[in-house]
Amino acid sequence: MVLSISGLSSQLALSLIDSTQDRQIESLKSEPEHARAAEQFRERIGSITSPQELVQDYEVYSFVMRAFDLEDQIFGKGMVRKVLESDPSDDSSLVNQLTDSRFGELHTGLGFTTEAGAQSPDFSDPTWQEEIVDLYFSRIYANDYAEQNETVGAVLEFREEVTEIDSWYDVLKNETLTEFFQTALSLPSEMSGLDVDKQAEIFADKFDLTKLSDPEEQERLINRYVAISEALDPQGFSASSAALSILQGSSTLSSGIIEITWDIEPVSYSTYSL
């Protein structure tokens, strides 16, 4: 069980989480439910050789699905099996047709079928097993906080995924990251209805992704996202205090201005010359 952050501002909650993260994850690992699940995974994953065998072992299958943030898809065993059996070199295969990036990450992580020349993981390798166990606990940790506070959950997701972002398409295939950048860059959520290439173009005009290699730039984005989210949707605390003070003192990004509009009229896309 993670800490309760009910009633705290997102910024204060993140400070508390950051200062206690290692202890909290260790505490999660010691909880009987999670400790038992991890032990079952370690004991049995090494004997699994096919997607069919994986989905038939419910405990191991459920553990893997949670590790890849697919708990909401656990009961779709037939589809998951087909995804894992897909040929990644075939553009028409199921794994390449699904827009949900989690399935691609699951396929790559397990490697039942791989690109020509790619090496599949050895399920009996303790190092690989511990990587999946770490994924499981990181995901349980992040999801527990996301259930308490969506803003905090989005920040934790951004921190986890930021090193894997190479293009705006990496952002757009992840709903949480898309919302994070729309908010942090003061872009309307209605742009999600546009063609994906146009969305990528709008994002690229607003922010240079190469800046994400700078930890200070990452923190500036996080501060903007938290401040704007709290100001527009306060969660049981005063948005006029912590959130707005961050807004007033926030470091600038590309535009140098944080744009917040209350009681917004229907959004027009004419600004982007569509």
N, C-alpha and C positions, 0 to 999 in steps of 0.2 A: 504494500500500500504506500503510495507516495504522499507527500505532504498535502494538506488542505490549503488551497489558496483562495478559498471563497472570501469575498469582500475586499481582497487586496487589489490595488491597481496592477495592471499588467507589468509595468516597469518594476514595481516593488516585488511582485511575484517572481519575475525573472532573476532579480538580484538574489532572492532567497534560494531559488532553485540552483543557481550557479554556485552558490557557496556551499551547497550540501549535496551536490549531484553524486559524487562518488559514494558517499555513505548511503544515499537512497538506493542506488543500484545494488549495492551489496546487501541492503536490507531486502530488496525484492528477490534477490537470488536465494536468500535464506527462507523465504516463505514456502511452506510445504507444497502448495499447489505448483508453484513455478519450479522449485527444486526437483520435484518428482517428474515434471514434464521434461526438464533438461536431461535428467538421468535416463529416462526412457528413450529420448532421442539419441543420446550417446551410445546406449546399449544396442539399439536396433538399426540405426541408419546404415551401418556398414554392411549389412546383409541385403540391402535393397539394391536391385539392379535395373529396375524399369519403372516407368511412370505408373503402370498398372499395380505393381507391388507397393509403390508409395501410397497411392490413394486407398489401397486396401488396409493399410496399417493406420487406423484412424488417429491414434495418439501422435505418431511420428509425423503423419501428414498434417495434422492440425498445428503442431509445433512449427513446422516449416512454413505453413501459410501465415501464421502470426508473425514469424520472423521477417517475412516479406510484405507485411502490412496488408495481407489479403484475408483477414479473419472474416470479413463480410462475404467472402466468396467460398468459404469452406464447404458449403453444401453443394456447390457446383462441381462435383467430382468429375463428371463426364467431360465438361469443358476444360477443366484444369488438365486432365490427362491428355486431351487432344492438343492443348497448348504445349505441354512438355514433349509430346511426340512430333511436334511441328519441325519442319526443315527451315532453319533460319536463312538459308540461301535462296529460298523460294519466296518471292514477293507476295504470292497468293496464299501462302500458308497462314494458318490461324494466328500464330504468334506475331506475324507481321501485319495482320489486318486489324488487330485490336489497338485502340488508341490509348488504353490504360497502360501507362508505363510500368506498373507493378508486375504485370504478367511477363513483360520482356525481362525484367530484372530477375524474376523467379526462374525463367527459362535459362538465362545466362548463368545464374548462380548454381543451378543443379546440373546443367550441361548434359542431359541425357542424349540430346542431339546437338551437334556443334557445327560451326562453319568448318570447311575443309582445312585441315591442318591445326585446328584448335584442340587444346588438351582439356579433357573433361576432368573435373575434380575427383579425387579418390575419397569416397565416402567414409572409408575406414581411417583416414588420416586425422589424427587428433587435432592438428592445427586447423584444418578445414572445419572440423566439427565445432571448435571453439569460436571460429568466425561466425558461424550460424547461431550459436548460443548467444554471442554478444549482440548480434542483430536482433534476436528475440527480445532480450532484456532492454535494449535501447528503444525498441518499438513499443513494448509494454509501458515503459517509462514515459515516452513522448505522448502516447495515446491517452494515458490516464490524465495527463495535464491538459491535453486538448479537450477532453470531455468536460473539464472544469472551466476552461477559459480558451476560447477559440483563438484569440489573439496570441496568447502564450504558445498554443499548439502550433500556430503558423510560424512563429519565430523559431521554435525548436526544429520544425521541418526545414526551414530555410538553412539553418546552421548545419543540419545533417546533409543536405543535398547540394550546398553551394559549390563545393569543390568538383561536382560532377556536371556543372552547368557550362557547356561549351557553346551553346547557341540559344536563341530565343525559342527554338522549337523544343529544346529540353525543358524550358519553363512551361510552355503551352501544353505539353502533354501531362502536366501535373497540376491538378485543379487548385491545390493549396498554394503552390508557388505562383500560379497565375494571379490569384487574388492578392497575394503578398505584394507583387510588383505593381499591380494596378493601383493598389492603395498607396504604397510608398512613393510612386511616381505621379500620383494625383491624376490617374487616368480612369475614365468611367467604366464600370463593370459591364455596361451595355456593349462595349467593344467585343466582348466574347461572342457576340452573334455574327461578327464579321468573318470573312474567309481567313483561314489560319495564316496564310502568307501576308495578308494585310495587317493582321495583328502583330506579326513578327516585325513588320516594317515600322509600325507605330512605336513599338517598344524600342527598336533600334534607334529611331529618331530621338527618343527621350533619354536613353541611357546607354553608355558604352560598357558592354559586358566585360571588357578586359579589366575594368576597374575592380571587379570582384576579387581579383588576386590580392588586393590590398585589405587587410583586416580592418583598418580604420574606415574604409569605404563601406565594408559590410556593416559595421556598427552604426554608421550614419544612416544607412538604409533601414536598419532595425529600429533605430530611434524615431525616424520619420513614420514608419509603419505603426509602431506602438502609439505614438502621439496622436496621429490622425485617427486611428481606430478607436482610441479612448475618447477623443473629442466628439466623434460622430456617433459612437455607440457606447456610452458610459455603462459600466457593469457594476452598479451598486456602490459607486463612489463618485466624488465630485470631479467632473471633467475639467472644471475651471482651475484646478490646482496643479497636480503633477503633469497631466497631459498637456495642458496649454503652456505651462512653463517650459516644457521641452520644445514645443512648437516655436516659442519665442526665441529660444536660444539655440535652436538646431543648426548644425553646420550645414552649409549649402551643398547641393548636388549640382547637376548640370544647369538647372534654371536659376538656382540661387534663391528661389521663392517657394514656399509651401502654400499651395492653393487649397483653401477650404471654403466650400460654399454651403450654407445651410438652406433648407427648403428648396432643394435643387429642382429646377424645371426639367422637363424631358430633355435628355441630352441630344445635342446636335453634333454630328460628326463633320461638319463643314470645315472645322479647324484643320482636319487632317487631309483635306482636299481629296475625298474619295470620289 
